[in-house]
Amino acid sequence: MFFNLHFLVLELSKSHQSLSRTKELHALVTKASLLRDPFYATKLIRLYALNNVLPAARILFDKTPQRSVFLWNSIIRAYALAHRFNDAKSLFKNLLRTQLKPDNFTYACITRACSENSDLPGLRFVHGGAIVSGLGRDSITSSALVTAYSKLSLIDEAIKVFDGVSDLDLVLCNSMISGFAHCGFWDKSLQLFDWMLRLGKTPDGYTLVGLISGLWEPSLLSVGQGIHGFCLKSSFDSYDYVSSVLVSMYARCNCMNSAYHVFNSLFHPDLVTWSALITGYSQQGDYGKALYYFRKLNMQGEKADPVLIASVLAAAAKSANVWPGAVIHGYVIRHGFELSVLVSSALIDMYSKCGYLGLGIQVFETMSERNIITYNSVILGLGLYGFTYQAFEIFRDIIEKGLNPDESTFSALLCACCHGGLVNDGREIFRRMTEEFGIQAKTEHYIYMVKLLGLAGNLEEAYSFIWSLPKPVDPAVSGALLSCCHIYGNSELAEIVARQLFENDPRKGAYRVMLSNTYAEDGRWDDVMQLRNDIVDGGLRKEAGVSWVSGSSN
C-alpha cells in the first residue's frame, strides 16, 4: 500500500488534532515502523498532551529507546501543561542524569512550571543549572526567567536577569515590560517602552498588552488613553488580544462607555473580549448589563468558559435575584460545566446569597472534586444563615482532609461568628489564623472582629482592638465600630470615633449622618442640628440607599 510520509508529517505538525485523529496517526506511525524514531514520538506526545491524555503520552515516551532532547522537552511540557509540576520536575532531573544536555527550550519550560507552582527553590535550582550550562544569558531562557521571577513578585531578580543579557530582543523586552506591570511598576514599564522606541526597536501587540495590563487604578485612565491612542495610530487595535486588554483596562478605570466603544468596534470579538466586557460590567455593579451581554454571547453561538460563567454567577449573586442564576445553572448542566470546581463553587455562592442555601448545599454534596474555594463558599453561606455550628464542622472537615485554609476561609468563619454572636470562638479563630496558620490579617478580618466585639456590647474592647492595629487603619474598620456605638446608644465613644473618621475622610457624609442619628437617640438635638448644618454647608451627601423587589409578570 502506498504510504505518503510527507502527508503524515504535515498531519503530525498541525497545531491541534482530536484524540481520535491522534490515535489514527499513532497507528499509521506504528504501521510504518517509525515509532522508534524520536521525531515522530515527539510529535505524537505533543498531540496527546493537547488532548489531556498523559498516560498515553508517558507510555509512548517510555517505549521510545532513542530519546532526543526534543522528546524530553515534549514530555516535560506535557506534564507542566497538566499542572503536574512535581512530575515535570522529576523528569527534568532524570534528563540531567543522561548523556543529553537540556537546551534553552528545556530550561524555559521547567522555569515556567516552577513559577506556576510558586516553587522558588526549584526556580533557583533551574536558574543555576542554566548558568552552569552556558544558557543563563540565552534570550529564550532569560525571557522565561524574567517572567517567572516577576510572577513570584521578585522584580529585582527579574531585573538582574534582564540586565545580564547584552543582546536584548523583543521577546525579552516584552517579558520585562509585563514583569514590571505585574508587580505594579507601570511607570517603569513605560520607561522601558520609551527606551525601546528610542533605540528603534519595533513593538508588537504583546508589548502593548504588557503596558496596558499594568494600569489598574482609575487615576491612570489618562495613561491608558494615551496608550490606546498609540494603538490606534499603529493599528494594534485591530488585534483582538490587544482590544481585549483595552476593554479590561477601561473597566478597571470605571470607564465602561469607552470599554463598550472598543468592544463594539470589533467585527467579531473573541471569547476573551466578551469576558472582559461582561466582567467589567459585573465589577462596576451593573449586573443587569453583565447578564444581558452573557445572554447575547450565547445567542451568537459562542460558548463561555468556566471563568466567565463564574463571573456571571457572581453578578447574579450580587443582584440578589435567583432567576438569572438558575438559568445559568441550566446552561452549566447542558454544557457539562458542573464538573468544574470553579463553576460549582460560584453556584454555591450564588444560591446562598439569593436566599436558597439548600440548593447551594445540594450543589456542594453532588461535587466529586472540591477545593478550598468550594469549602469557603459553603462556610460563608452557612454563616450568613446563622448555621454557625455547621460552618465550624465544614472547617474541621477542611483540616482533616489536609487542605490549607486561606484568608477567605477565616473571613467566612469570622462572618459566621458575627451572625451567631460567638465572641470567644471568633477570638480563637482570629488567633489561629495569625499564629497557627501564619495568615496576615486583612481589613475584612479586622472589620469582622470589631463587629463581633461591638455587637456583643464590648465597645471599649473593640476600640482598644482598633488602636492595637498597625497604622494606617482603613476607615471601614472604625466605621464598623461607629455603627455598633449607634446600636448601643453610646454617643460619647461614637463622638470620639467619628471625629477620627472626619479627620481621615472629611468629605464622607455617611459618618456624620451615623453620628447624628446616635445624638438623636441620646436626645442631643443641638448636636444633631450642628451636624446636619455641617452636612448641608459642606455640600456633603450620604449615598442614597436603594431597594427593589423582583417579581414575575403574567
DRENTOR-861679 format. One record per residue (C-alpha): residue number from 1; residue in one letter; z, x, y negated. Coordinates in steps of 0.25 Angstrom, whole numbers, plus 5000, padded with zeros to 4 digits. Each point is the difference from the previous one (the first is absolute). Example, Ala and Ser with C-alpha at 12.3 -4.5 7.8 and 13.67 -1.06 7.14 Angstrom:
// residues 2
R|1|A|5031|5049|5018
R|2|S|4998|5006|4986
***
This chain:
// residues 554
R|1|M|5000|5000|5000
R|2|F|4996|5005|4986
R|3|F|5013|5004|4992
R|4|N|4999|5001|4985
R|5|L|5010|5011|4996
R|6|H|4997|4999|4986
R|7|F|5003|4985|4999
R|8|L|5013|5003|5007
R|9|V|5004|5010|4990
R|10|L|4997|4990|4989
R|11|E|5008|4989|5006
R|12|L|5012|5009|5002
R|13|S|4999|5005|4986
R|14|K|5001|4986|4993
R|15|S|5012|4997|4991
R|16|H|5005|4989|5010
R|17|Q|4996|4994|5013
R|18|S|5007|4988|5007
R|19|L|5009|5003|5012
R|20|S|4990|4994|5010
R|21|R|4989|5009|4994
R|22|T|5009|5012|5000
R|23|K|5002|4998|5015
R|24|E|4985|4998|5002
R|25|L|4997|5014|4993
R|26|H|5011|5006|5009
R|27|A|4993|4995|5012
R|28|L|4987|5006|4995
R|29|V|5006|5013|4997
R|30|T|5007|5000|5014
R|31|K|4987|4996|5007
R|32|A|4992|5012|4993
R|33|S|5011|5010|5004
R|34|L|5003|5003|4986
R|35|L|5015|4997|5000
R|36|R|5004|5014|5002
R|37|D|4994|5004|4987
R|38|P|5011|5000|4989
R|39|F|4989|4995|4990
R|40|Y|4999|4986|5007
R|41|A|5014|4999|5003
R|42|T|5004|5002|4986
R|43|K|4990|4989|4996
R|44|L|5006|4990|5010
R|45|I|5015|5004|4996
R|46|R|4997|4996|4986
R|47|L|4994|4987|5004
R|48|Y|5011|4996|5009
R|49|A|5010|5004|4989
R|50|L|4993|4991|4990
R|51|N|5002|4989|5010
R|52|N|5015|5003|5002
R|53|V|4998|5003|5014
R|54|L|5008|5013|5001
R|55|P|5002|5000|5015
R|56|A|4985|5001|5003
R|57|A|4999|5011|4989
R|58|R|5011|5008|5006
R|59|I|4995|4999|5014
R|60|L|4986|5005|4996
R|61|F|5006|5011|4992
R|62|D|5009|5004|5012
R|63|K|4988|5000|5010
R|64|T|4991|5009|4991
R|65|P|5001|5014|5005
R|66|Q|4994|5008|4989
R|67|R|5007|4996|4987
R|68|S|4994|5003|4986
R|69|V|5008|5000|4987
R|70|F|4992|4988|4996
R|71|L|5005|4993|5013
R|72|W|5015|5003|4997
R|73|N|4998|4995|4986
R|74|S|4994|4987|5005
R|75|I|5012|4997|5009
R|76|I|5011|5005|4989
R|77|R|4993|4991|4990
R|78|A|5000|4988|5010
R|79|Y|5015|5001|5002
R|80|A|5002|5002|4985
R|81|L|4992|4988|4996
R|82|A|5008|4991|5010
R|83|H|5013|5006|4993
R|84|R|5004|5007|5013
R|85|F|5004|5011|4992
R|86|N|5009|5007|5010
R|87|D|4989|5000|5010
R|88|A|4990|5006|4989
R|89|K|5010|5011|4997
R|90|S|5002|5003|5015
R|91|L|4985|5001|5002
R|92|F|4999|5010|4988
R|93|K|5011|5009|5006
R|94|N|4992|4999|5013
R|95|L|4988|5005|4993
R|96|L|5007|5012|4994
R|97|R|5004|5004|5014
R|98|T|4985|5001|5004
R|99|Q|4990|5011|4997
R|100|L|4993|4991|4990
R|101|K|5004|5001|4985
R|102|P|5002|4987|4992
R|103|D|4990|4998|4989
R|104|N|5001|4995|4986
R|105|F|4998|4985|5005
R|106|T|5011|5002|5010
R|107|Y|5010|5004|4989
R|108|A|4995|4989|4991
R|109|C|5002|4989|5011
R|110|I|5014|5005|5004
R|111|T|5004|5002|4986
R|112|R|4997|4985|4997
R|113|A|5007|4996|5012
R|114|C|5013|5007|4995
R|115|S|4999|4994|4987
R|116|E|4998|4986|5005
R|117|N|5012|5002|5009
R|118|S|5009|5006|4989
R|119|D|5001|5012|5008
R|120|L|5003|5011|4990
R|121|P|5005|5011|5010
R|122|G|4987|4997|5008
R|123|L|4992|5001|4988
R|124|R|5006|5014|4996
R|125|F|4997|5004|5014
R|126|V|4986|4996|4999
R|127|H|4998|5006|4987
R|128|G|5006|5014|5005
R|129|G|4990|4999|5011
R|130|A|4988|4998|4991
R|131|I|5005|5012|4991
R|132|V|5001|5009|5013
R|133|S|4986|4996|5005
R|134|G|4994|5003|4987
R|135|L|4997|4986|4996
R|136|G|5011|4998|4990
R|137|R|4990|5001|4988
R|138|D|4989|4992|5007
R|139|S|4996|4988|4992
R|140|I|5001|4990|5011
R|141|T|5013|5004|5005
R|142|S|5005|5002|4985
R|143|S|4996|4986|4996
R|144|A|5007|4994|5012
R|145|L|5013|5008|4997
R|146|V|4999|4996|4985
R|147|T|4999|4985|5004
R|148|A|5012|5002|5011
R|149|Y|5010|5006|4990
R|150|S|4996|4990|4990
R|151|K|5003|4989|5009
R|152|L|5014|5006|5003
R|153|S|5002|5001|4985
R|154|L|5000|5015|5000
R|155|I|4991|5002|4989
R|156|D|5004|5014|4997
R|157|E|4996|5004|5014
R|158|A|4987|4993|4998
R|159|I|4997|5007|4987
R|160|K|5003|5014|5007
R|161|V|4989|4997|5011
R|162|F|4990|4995|4989
R|163|D|5003|5013|4991
R|164|G|4998|5009|5012
R|165|V|4985|4996|5002
R|166|S|4991|5008|4992
R|167|D|4987|4992|5003
R|168|L|5004|4985|4996
R|169|D|4990|4990|5005
R|170|L|5000|4985|4996
R|171|V|5008|4995|5013
R|172|L|5011|5009|4997
R|173|C|5001|4996|4985
R|174|N|4999|4986|5004
R|175|S|5012|5002|5009
R|176|M|5008|5006|4989
R|177|I|4997|4989|4990
R|178|S|5004|4990|5011
R|179|G|5013|5008|5003
R|180|F|5004|5000|4985
R|181|A|4997|4985|4999
R|182|H|5008|4997|5013
R|183|C|5012|5008|4994
R|184|G|5000|4993|4987
R|185|F|4994|5011|4992
R|186|W|4988|4992|4994
R|187|D|4999|5009|4988
R|188|K|4998|5013|5009
R|189|S|4989|4993|5008
R|190|L|4993|4997|4987
R|191|Q|5002|5015|4995
R|192|L|4993|5004|5013
R|193|F|4989|4990|4999
R|194|D|4997|5005|4986
R|195|W|5001|5015|5005
R|196|M|4989|4996|5011
R|197|L|4991|4994|4989
R|198|R|5001|5012|4991
R|199|L|4996|5009|5012
R|200|G|4988|4992|5002
R|201|K|5005|4994|5014
R|202|T|4994|4986|5002
R|203|P|5011|4990|5004
R|204|D|4997|4989|5011
R|205|G|5005|4987|5003
R|206|Y|5013|5005|5007
R|207|T|5003|5008|4988
R|208|L|5001|4987|4991
R|209|V|5008|4993|5012
R|210|G|5010|5011|4999
R|211|L|5001|4999|4985
R|212|I|5001|4985|5000
R|213|S|5010|4999|5011
R|214|G|5011|5008|4992
R|215|L|5000|4989|4989
R|216|W|5012|4991|5004
R|217|E|5006|4996|4986
R|218|P|4995|4990|4991
R|219|S|5002|5010|4989
R|220|L|4989|5008|5006
R|221|L|4990|4989|4998
R|222|S|4992|5007|4989
R|223|V|4999|5012|5009
R|224|G|4994|4992|5011
R|225|Q|4991|4993|4991
R|226|G|4995|5014|4995
R|227|I|4997|5004|5015
R|228|H|4993|4987|5002
R|229|G|4991|5003|4988
R|230|F|4997|5013|5007
R|231|C|4997|4993|5013
R|232|L|4990|4990|4993
R|233|K|4993|5012|4992
R|234|S|4998|5008|5013
R|235|S|4997|4987|5009
R|236|F|5012|5003|5009
R|237|D|5004|4985|4998
R|238|S|4989|4997|5010
R|239|Y|5008|5005|5011
R|240|D|5008|4990|5007
R|241|Y|5012|5009|5003
R|242|V|5000|5004|4985
R|243|S|5000|4986|4995
R|244|S|5011|4996|5010
R|245|V|5010|5010|4994
R|246|L|4996|4995|4986
R|247|V|5004|4986|5004
R|248|S|5013|5005|5006
R|249|M|5002|5009|4987
R|250|Y|4998|4988|4991
R|251|A|5009|4991|5009
R|252|R|5011|5011|4999
R|253|C|4999|5000|4985
R|254|N|5001|4985|4999
R|255|C|4986|4998|4995
R|256|M|4994|4990|5011
R|257|N|4989|4996|4990
R|258|S|4994|5014|5001
R|259|A|5003|5001|5015
R|260|Y|4992|4987|5002
R|261|H|4989|5005|4991
R|262|V|4998|5012|5008
R|263|F|5001|4992|5013
R|264|N|4990|4990|4995
R|265|S|4990|5011|4996
R|266|L|4998|5004|5015
R|267|F|4988|4993|5008
R|268|H|5008|5001|5013
R|269|P|5014|5004|4999
R|270|D|5006|5006|5013
R|271|L|5013|4996|5006
R|272|V|5008|5011|4993
R|273|T|4995|4995|4986
R|274|W|5004|4986|5004
R|275|S|5013|5005|5005
R|276|A|5002|5007|4986
R|277|L|4998|4987|4992
R|278|I|5008|4991|5009
R|279|T|5012|5009|5001
R|280|G|4999|5002|4985
R|281|Y|5001|4985|4997
R|282|S|5011|4999|5010
R|283|Q|5008|5012|4993
R|284|Q|4998|4994|4987
R|285|G|5006|4987|5005
R|286|D|4987|4992|4999
R|287|Y|5002|4995|5015
R|288|G|4990|4988|4998
R|289|K|4989|5010|4997
R|290|A|5004|5009|5011
R|291|L|4999|4989|5010
R|292|Y|4987|4995|4994
R|293|Y|4993|5013|5001
R|294|F|5005|5001|5014
R|295|R|4993|4987|5004
R|296|K|4987|5004|4992
R|297|L|5000|5013|5008
R|298|N|5000|4992|5013
R|299|M|4990|4991|4995
R|300|Q|4991|5012|4998
R|301|G|5001|5004|5015
R|302|E|5009|5012|4997
R|303|K|5011|5003|5010
R|304|A|5013|5004|4994
R|305|D|5009|5011|5006
R|306|P|5015|5000|5003
R|307|V|5003|5007|4986
R|308|L|4993|4989|4992
R|309|I|5006|4989|5009
R|310|A|5014|5005|4998
R|311|S|4997|5001|4985
R|312|V|4995|4985|4999
R|313|L|5012|4996|5008
R|314|A|5009|5007|4990
R|315|A|4994|4991|4989
R|316|A|5002|4988|5008
R|317|A|5014|5003|5002
R|318|K|5002|5003|4985
R|319|S|4994|4986|4997
R|320|A|5010|4994|5009
R|321|N|4989|4990|5005
R|322|V|4999|5001|5015
R|323|W|4987|4993|5001
R|324|P|4991|5012|4997
R|325|G|5008|5009|5008
R|326|A|4999|4990|5012
R|327|V|4985|5000|4998
R|328|I|5000|5015|5000
R|329|H|5008|5000|5013
R|330|G|4989|4992|5006
R|331|Y|4990|5010|4995
R|332|V|5009|5011|5007
R|333|I|5000|4993|5013
R|334|R|4985|4997|5000
R|335|H|4996|5015|4997
R|336|G|5010|5006|5009
R|337|F|5009|5007|4989
R|338|E|5013|4994|5006
R|339|L|5001|5013|5008
R|340|S|5001|5008|4987
R|341|V|5015|5004|4997
R|342|L|4997|5000|4985
R|343|V|4994|4986|5000
R|344|S|5011|4994|5009
R|345|S|5011|5006|4991
R|346|A|4993|4994|4988
R|347|L|4999|4986|5007
R|348|I|5015|5001|5003
R|349|D|5003|5003|4985
R|350|M|4991|4989|4995
R|351|Y|5006|4989|5009
R|352|S|5014|5005|4996
R|353|K|4997|4999|4985
R|354|C|4993|4987|5001
R|355|G|5012|4993|5007
R|356|Y|4995|5001|5014
R|357|L|5009|5010|5006
R|358|G|4999|4994|5014
R|359|L|4985|5003|5000
R|360|G|5002|5014|4995
R|361|I|5010|5002|5012
R|362|Q|4989|4994|5010
R|363|V|4990|5011|4995
R|364|F|5011|5010|5002
R|365|E|5003|4996|5014
R|366|T|4985|5000|5004
R|367|M|4998|5014|4995
R|368|S|4997|5010|5011
R|369|E|5002|5012|4991
R|370|R|5010|5001|4988
R|371|N|5003|5011|4990
R|372|I|5010|5001|4989
R|373|I|4992|4992|4990
R|374|T|5001|4988|5010
R|375|Y|5015|5001|5002
R|376|N|5002|5001|4985
R|377|S|4992|4987|4998
R|378|V|5009|4993|5010
R|379|I|5013|5006|4994
R|380|L|4996|4995|4986
R|381|G|4996|4987|5005
R|382|L|5013|4997|5007
R|383|G|5008|5005|4989
R|384|L|4993|4991|4990
R|385|Y|5004|4988|5008
R|386|G|5014|5005|5002
R|387|F|4999|5004|5014
R|388|T|5007|5013|4998
R|389|Y|5006|5002|5014
R|390|Q|4986|4999|5006
R|391|A|4995|5010|4989
R|392|F|5010|5010|5005
R|393|E|4996|4997|5014
R|394|I|4986|5004|4997
R|395|F|5005|5013|4993
R|396|R|5008|5003|5013
R|397|D|4987|4998|5008
R|398|I|4993|5010|4991
R|399|I|5010|5011|5002
R|400|E|5000|4997|5015
R|401|K|4985|5001|5001
R|402|G|5001|5014|4993
R|403|L|4992|4995|4988
R|404|N|5004|5007|4987
R|405|P|5004|4990|4989
R|406|D|4994|5002|4986
R|407|E|5004|4996|4986
R|408|S|4994|4986|5002
R|409|T|5009|4998|5012
R|410|F|5012|5002|4992
R|411|S|4995|4992|4988
R|412|A|4998|4989|5009
R|413|L|5014|5001|5006
R|414|L|5007|5001|4987
R|415|C|4992|4987|4996
R|416|A|5005|4994|5012
R|417|C|5015|5004|4996
R|418|C|4998|4994|4986
R|419|H|4995|4987|5006
R|420|G|5012|5000|5010
R|421|G|5010|5005|4991
R|422|L|5004|5011|5009
R|423|V|5006|5011|4990
R|424|N|5006|5009|5010
R|425|D|4987|5000|5009
R|426|G|4992|5003|4988
R|427|R|5009|5012|4996
R|428|E|4999|5005|5014
R|429|I|4984|4998|5001
R|430|F|4999|5008|4986
R|431|R|5009|5011|5006
R|432|R|4992|5001|5013
R|433|M|4987|5000|4992
R|434|T|5003|5012|4992
R|435|E|5010|5008|5009
R|436|E|4995|4997|5014
R|437|F|4985|4998|4998
R|438|G|4999|5009|4988
R|439|I|4992|4990|4992
R|440|Q|5000|5001|4985
R|441|A|5004|4987|4993
R|442|K|4990|4994|4991
R|443|T|5001|4990|4989
R|444|E|4999|4988|5009
R|445|H|5012|5005|5009
R|446|Y|5008|5001|4987
R|447|I|4997|4986|4995
R|448|Y|5004|4994|5014
R|449|M|5013|5008|5000
R|450|V|5003|4995|4985
R|451|K|4996|4986|5004
R|452|L|5009|5000|5013
R|453|L|5012|5005|4992
R|454|G|4998|4991|4988
R|455|L|4997|4987|5008
R|456|A|5013|5003|5007
R|457|G|5007|5000|4987
R|458|N|5002|5015|5001
R|459|L|4995|5002|4986
R|460|E|5008|5013|4996
R|461|E|4996|5007|5013
R|462|A|4985|4996|4997
R|463|Y|5002|5006|4986
R|464|S|5006|5013|5006
R|465|F|4989|5001|5010
R|466|I|4990|5000|4989
R|467|W|5007|5011|4993
R|468|S|5000|5008|5012
R|469|L|4985|5000|5002
R|470|P|4991|5012|4996
R|471|K|4994|4998|4986
R|472|P|4992|4994|4995
R|473|V|5003|4986|5006
R|474|D|4989|4990|5001
R|475|P|5003|4988|4990
R|476|A|4998|4990|5012
R|477|V|5013|5006|5007
R|478|S|5008|4996|4987
R|479|G|4993|4987|4999
R|480|A|5005|4996|5014
R|481|L|5014|5002|4995
R|482|L|4998|4993|4987
R|483|S|4995|4988|5009
R|484|C|5012|5001|5008
R|485|C|5009|5000|4988
R|486|H|4994|4987|4995
R|487|I|5003|4993|5013
R|488|Y|5014|5004|4999
R|489|G|5001|4998|4985
R|490|N|5005|5014|4997
R|491|S|4995|5001|4986
R|492|E|5007|5013|4997
R|493|L|4994|5008|5011
R|494|A|4987|4993|4997
R|495|E|5000|5004|4986
R|496|I|5002|5015|5004
R|497|V|4989|5000|5010
R|498|A|4991|4992|4991
R|499|R|5002|5010|4988
R|500|Q|4996|5011|5009
R|501|L|4987|4993|5004
R|502|F|4997|4997|4986
R|503|E|5000|5014|4997
R|504|N|4991|5004|5011
R|505|D|4990|4988|4998
R|506|P|5002|4994|4986
R|507|R|4987|4991|5002
R|508|K|5005|4993|5013
R|509|G|5004|4986|4996
R|510|A|5005|4996|5013
R|511|Y|5012|5008|5000
R|512|R|5004|4994|4986
R|513|V|4998|4986|5006
R|514|M|5008|5003|5012
R|515|L|5012|5005|4991
R|516|S|4998|4988|4991
R|517|N|5002|4991|5012
R|518|T|5012|5007|5004
R|519|Y|5006|4999|4986
R|520|A|4997|4985|5001
R|521|E|5008|4999|5013
R|522|D|5012|5006|4993
R|523|G|4999|4991|4987
R|524|R|4996|5012|4991
R|525|W|4990|4992|4992
R|526|D|4999|5009|4988
R|527|D|4996|5012|5009
R|528|V|4990|4990|5006
R|529|M|4994|4997|4987
R|530|Q|5000|5015|4996
R|531|L|4992|5004|5013
R|532|R|4990|4988|4998
R|533|N|4997|5005|4986
R|534|D|4998|5014|5005
R|535|I|4990|4995|5010
R|536|V|4993|4992|4989
R|537|D|5000|5010|4989
R|538|G|4996|5011|5009
R|539|G|4988|4993|5006
R|540|L|5006|5001|5014
R|541|R|4996|4991|5011
R|542|K|5005|4997|5014
R|543|E|4989|4998|5010
R|544|A|4999|4985|5003
R|545|G|5003|4996|5014
R|546|V|4989|4993|5008
R|547|S|5001|4991|5012
R|548|W|4990|4991|5008
R|549|V|4999|4991|5011
R|550|S|4989|5001|5010
R|551|G|4995|4987|5007
R|552|S|4989|4995|5007
R|553|S|4990|4990|4995
R|554|N|4993|4988|5007
***
